[in-house]
Amino acid sequence: MEDCVVYEKVTSHKEIESVMINCSSDFFDQSINNPETIKSLALKFAEYGTFICARKEERIAGFVAFYANDKFKCCGFLSMIIISHQFRGGGIGSSLLRRCSEQCKKSGMTTLRLEVNEKNERAILFYKKNGFKEISKKDTSFFLEKNLLI
Ligand SMILES: CC(C)(COP(=O)(O)OP(=O)(O)OC[C@H]1O[C@@H](n2cnc3c(N)ncnc32)[C@H](O)[C@@H]1OP(=O)(O)O)[C@@H](O)C(=O)NCCC(=O)NCCS
């Protein structure tokens, strides 16, 4: 399925917002699926982060949004990764995650961190298969981390 997938960086906040809206019914956390939150996240991603969109045959398959600018701790942060349900299980998520890791490494990050809801079993399995390890737990979240140097 991954063969004809196109990955591209999106920098305009309007375009980021439109990709996010397109995938919003697939957010695990539906409490952030409202126009104001999506707009403010899109503005933040455009200003401080990196946003990569995956398209297959002109349709949006998903996206990853992350930050690679902590020059002090050299720790990137994966904010969101979403694959539309009809494209799941075909390796697109893993490929976006690989691109995120590569980009973080290029920007000088040595680790990549993320927060995931303890009930999001599919995502936890997905992250662990892609080299993340649990580092802590707080309330309903697990914090996972990947060493980018190995
Ligand atoms: C988590 C997510 C990004 C994975 O994307 P994906 O493109 O389906 O992942 P891949 O195809 O690369 O699959 C890699 C692994 O994910 C897990 N996975 C994928 N599809 C799965 C399914 N239908 N059921 C259970 N696990 C699944 C498996 O461990 C799989 O490994 P395998 O192929 O060896 O079985 C996607 O399921 C998603 O968007 N979920 C909703 C949003 C979300 O929870 N995002 C993370 C928190 S922000």
The ligand as an SDF file (V2000), in Angstrom:
LIG
                    3D

 48 50  0  0  0  0  0  0  0  0999 V2000
   -1.3420    4.5930   15.4850 C   0  0  0  0  0  0  0  0  0  0  0  0
   -1.4200    4.8490   13.9810 C   0  0  0  0  0  0  0  0  0  0  0  0
   -0.7520    6.2040   13.6650 C   0  0  0  0  0  0  0  0  0  0  0  0
   -0.6590    3.7320   13.2360 C   0  0  0  0  0  0  0  0  0  0  0  0
   -0.6100    4.0360   11.8470 O   0  0  0  0  0  0  0  0  0  0  0  0
   -0.6350    2.8660   10.7450 P   0  0  0  0  0  0  0  0  0  0  0  0
   -0.3110    3.4600    9.4200 O   0  0  0  0  0  0  0  0  0  0  0  0
   -1.8910    2.0990   10.8670 O   0  0  0  0  0  0  0  0  0  0  0  0
    0.5890    1.9700   11.2600 O   0  0  0  0  0  0  0  0  0  0  0  0
    1.4410    0.8850   10.4170 P   0  0  0  0  0  0  0  0  0  0  0  0
    0.6400    0.3570    9.2890 O   0  0  0  0  0  0  0  0  0  0  0  0
    2.7550    1.5030   10.1220 O   0  0  0  0  0  0  0  0  0  0  0  0
    1.5290   -0.2950   11.4740 O   0  0  0  0  0  0  0  0  0  0  0  0
    2.5570   -0.4840   12.3580 C   0  0  0  0  0  0  0  0  0  0  0  0
    2.0340   -1.2250   13.5870 C   0  0  0  0  0  0  0  0  0  0  0  0
    0.9020   -0.5330   14.1570 O   0  0  0  0  0  0  0  0  0  0  0  0
    0.0030   -1.4780   14.7550 C   0  0  0  0  0  0  0  0  0  0  0  0
   -1.2540   -1.5130   14.0250 N   0  0  0  0  0  0  0  0  0  0  0  0
   -1.5070   -1.0390   12.7800 C   0  0  0  0  0  0  0  0  0  0  0  0
   -2.7870   -1.3020   12.4390 N   0  0  0  0  0  0  0  0  0  0  0  0
   -3.3500   -1.9390   13.4870 C   0  0  0  0  0  0  0  0  0  0  0  0
   -4.6430   -2.4540   13.7570 C   0  0  0  0  0  0  0  0  0  0  0  0
   -5.6320   -2.3820   12.8260 N   0  0  0  0  0  0  0  0  0  0  0  0
   -4.8680   -3.0140   14.9520 N   0  0  0  0  0  0  0  0  0  0  0  0
   -3.8910   -3.1040   15.8750 C   0  0  0  0  0  0  0  0  0  0  0  0
   -2.6240   -2.6540   15.6740 N   0  0  0  0  0  0  0  0  0  0  0  0
   -2.3760   -2.0750   14.4940 C   0  0  0  0  0  0  0  0  0  0  0  0
    0.6620   -2.8160   14.5980 C   0  0  0  0  0  0  0  0  0  0  0  0
    1.5000   -3.0200   15.6980 O   0  0  0  0  0  0  0  0  0  0  0  0
    1.4790   -2.6200   13.3290 C   0  0  0  0  0  0  0  0  0  0  0  0
    2.5160   -3.5330   13.2320 O   0  0  0  0  0  0  0  0  0  0  0  0
    2.3870   -4.8060   12.2110 P   0  0  0  0  0  0  0  0  0  0  0  0
    2.1540   -4.2120   10.8490 O   0  0  0  0  0  0  0  0  0  0  0  0
    3.7120   -5.4900   12.3590 O   0  0  0  0  0  0  0  0  0  0  0  0
    1.2170   -5.5980   12.7070 O   0  0  0  0  0  0  0  0  0  0  0  0
   -2.8990    4.8330   13.4770 C   0  0  0  0  0  0  0  0  0  0  0  0
   -3.5040    3.6590   13.9290 O   0  0  0  0  0  0  0  0  0  0  0  0
   -3.7410    6.0180   13.9080 C   0  0  0  0  0  0  0  0  0  0  0  0
   -3.7850    7.0500   13.2430 O   0  0  0  0  0  0  0  0  0  0  0  0
   -4.4650    5.9000   15.0380 N   0  0  0  0  0  0  0  0  0  0  0  0
   -5.3970    6.9480   15.4910 C   0  0  0  0  0  0  0  0  0  0  0  0
   -4.7100    8.1940   15.9290 C   0  0  0  0  0  0  0  0  0  0  0  0
   -3.7400    7.9250   17.0500 C   0  0  0  0  0  0  0  0  0  0  0  0
   -4.0530    7.1910   17.9840 O   0  0  0  0  0  0  0  0  0  0  0  0
   -2.5470    8.5340   16.9530 N   0  0  0  0  0  0  0  0  0  0  0  0
   -1.5300    8.3770   17.9850 C   0  0  0  0  0  0  0  0  0  0  0  0
   -1.7650    9.2670   19.1410 C   0  0  0  0  0  0  0  0  0  0  0  0
   -1.6590   11.0080   18.6970 S   0  0  0  0  0  0  0  0  0  0  0  0
  1  2  1  0
  2  3  1  0
  2  4  1  0
  2 36  1  0
  4  5  1  0
  5  6  1  0
  6  7  2  0
  6  8  1  0
  6  9  1  0
  9 10  1  0
 10 11  2  0
 10 12  1  0
 10 13  1  0
 13 14  1  0
 14 15  1  0
 15 16  1  0
 15 30  1  0
 16 17  1  0
 17 18  1  0
 17 28  1  0
 18 19  1  0
 18 27  1  0
 19 20  2  0
 20 21  1  0
 21 22  1  0
 21 27  2  0
 22 23  1  0
 22 24  2  0
 24 25  1  0
 25 26  2  0
 26 27  1  0
 28 29  1  0
 28 30  1  0
 30 31  1  0
 31 32  1  0
 32 33  2  0
 32 34  1  0
 32 35  1  0
 36 37  1  0
 36 38  1  0
 38 39  2  0
 38 40  1  0
 40 41  1  0
 41 42  1  0
 42 43  1  0
 43 44  2  0
 43 45  1  0
 45 46  1  0
 46 47  1  0
 47 48  1  0
M  END
$$$$
